[in-house]
């Protein structure tokens, strides 16, 4: 695989993760409402939470790529759901380092 193909695969995976994480974060109504109440002003409302979803996706994508290149048994959407649930249930806004730790734990738990 050349560098352009690798870059395109990364971008595609990132875009899929942005869409899935944003959807998962916003569709879990009860947890999202609590998260928004707790952290909405800190993140500057809906636009800030969406930006946070993009950061979550960037970190999740990087973590997936670090842990393995391809695994036929990898249940991607289950990991996205678990990742988002852990973030939504946090009593604080996890930092980027903490997001990396959460992503790593979620992915390796299901491997």
C-alpha positions as MATLAB code, in Angstrom:
seq = 'XXXXXXXXXXXXXXXXXXXXXXXXXXXXXXXXXXXXXXXXXXXXXXXXXXXXXXXXXXXXXXXXXXXXXXXXXXXXXXXXXXXXXXXXXXXXXXXXXXXXXXXXXXXXXXX';
ca = [
       0.000    0.000    0.000;
       1.482    3.347   -0.972;
       1.286    6.557    1.074;
      -1.660    7.980   -0.914;
      -3.714    4.821   -0.400;
      -2.871    4.812    3.300;
      -3.812    8.487    3.594;
      -7.125    7.890    1.795;
      -7.941    4.927    4.063;
      -7.176    7.058    7.116;
      -9.431    9.858    5.867;
     -12.257    7.431    5.093;
     -11.976    5.802    8.517;
     -11.862    9.210   10.202;
     -14.962   10.398    8.326;
     -16.848    7.219    9.237;
     -15.839    7.626   12.875;
     -16.891   11.297   12.935;
     -20.334   10.389   11.587;
     -20.797    7.400   13.899;
     -19.536    9.128   17.051;
     -21.589   12.256   16.448;
     -24.700   10.160   15.803;
     -24.092    7.971   18.843;
     -23.421   10.935   21.134;
     -26.531   12.810   20.057;
     -28.946    9.879   19.714;
     -28.518    8.541   23.236;
     -31.076   11.044   24.499;
     -30.930   10.457   28.252;
     -27.128   10.404   28.472;
     -26.736   13.273   25.985;
     -29.143   15.505   27.944;
     -27.171   14.871   31.138;
     -23.867   15.450   29.326;
     -25.192   18.661   27.765;
     -26.500   19.927   31.114;
     -23.183   19.185   32.819;
     -20.774   20.248   30.091;
     -22.665   22.270   27.472;
     -21.496   25.667   28.655;
     -17.917   24.434   29.130;
     -17.868   23.194   25.522;
     -19.799   26.203   24.136;
     -23.088   24.427   23.434;
     -24.022   22.189   20.531;
     -21.288   23.449   18.148;
     -18.645   22.848   20.798;
     -19.955   19.378   21.551;
     -19.884   18.563   17.837;
     -16.271   19.788   17.687;
     -15.542   17.577   20.690;
     -17.067   14.655   18.742;
     -14.570   15.357   15.935;
     -11.711   15.294   18.463;
     -13.083   12.034   19.861;
     -13.157   10.580   16.320;
      -9.592   11.690   15.558;
      -8.349    9.992   18.720;
     -10.469    6.863   18.165;
      -9.206    6.549   14.572;
      -5.574    6.956   15.617;
      -6.051    4.350   18.350;
      -7.635    1.866   15.940;
      -4.709    2.325   13.563;
      -2.144    1.894   16.351;
      -3.680   -1.315   17.662;
      -4.153   -3.129   14.379;
      -4.307   -2.615   10.651;
      -7.123   -5.031    9.916;
      -9.068   -7.513   11.987;
     -11.997   -9.352   10.443;
     -13.502   -9.954   13.888;
     -13.428   -6.278   14.896;
     -16.909   -5.079   15.834;
     -16.446   -1.422   14.973;
     -19.893   -0.079   15.873;
     -19.871   -1.903   19.227;
     -16.609   -0.148   20.057;
     -17.947    3.234   18.943;
     -21.031    2.719   21.134;
     -18.961    1.691   24.161;
     -16.553    4.613   23.645;
     -19.368    7.169   23.438;
     -21.197    5.691   26.415;
     -18.070    5.921   28.569;
     -17.578    9.574   27.582;
     -21.253   10.470   28.082;
     -21.242    8.875   31.535;
     -18.142   10.766   32.704;
     -18.743   13.369   35.383;
     -16.267   15.652   33.586;
     -15.110   16.308   30.025;
     -12.312   13.796   29.367;
      -9.081   15.344   28.087;
      -7.471   14.161   24.860;
      -5.131   11.891   26.843;
      -8.110   10.440   28.694;
     -10.005    9.950   25.413;
      -7.016    7.986   24.110;
      -7.038    5.805   27.234;
     -10.797    5.215   26.945;
     -10.493    4.329   23.237;
      -7.625    1.952   23.925;
      -9.493    0.245   26.762;
     -12.722   -0.108   24.764;
     -10.970   -1.498   21.672;
      -8.733   -3.939   23.538;
     -11.609   -5.179   25.736;
     -13.420   -6.362   22.612;
     -10.430   -7.877   20.788;
];
